[in-house]
Amino acid sequence: MENTGRFRELLEAELAESLAAQATLSADIASVSDLRRDSNVDDEHDPEGSTIAFELSQSATLMRDADSRISEVEAALARIDAGTYGSCEVCGQPIAEGRLEARPWTRFCINHAGGG
Ligand SMILES: [Zn+2]
C-alpha cells in the first residue's frame, strides 16, 4: 500500500488510547486489591467481597483486551515500516480501505477475517 500515512495516524491514536486504558486499569486493579486486603472481607460469604472479586475479574478482562490490542497495533505499525501493511496474511490480496479504516490493525481481508 502506497499511502499508509493516515493509517499510521489511526494506529498511533489507537495505541495511545489503549495505553491510557491499560494505565487506568492497572491503577484500578491495584487500588481494588488494596481495598480487598485492607477490608479483609470473605469473598465467598460477604456480599461486598463478591462485588470486589467481580470488579477485579472485569478489570482483568479489560486489561487483557487492552494488552492484545496494543500488540496488534504495534504489529500493524511494524508492517507499515516493513512496507507490508494492508495485505491479507492469508491470500495476500489488498485489504479494503473501509475495513482498514474501521480496524486499522487487521491482518486479514474480509474473506479471511474469521473471528477477528
Ligand atoms: Zn484474504
Residues whose N, C-alpha, C, O or C-beta is under 5 A from the ligand:
A	BS01	ZN	C88 V90 C91 C109 N111 H112
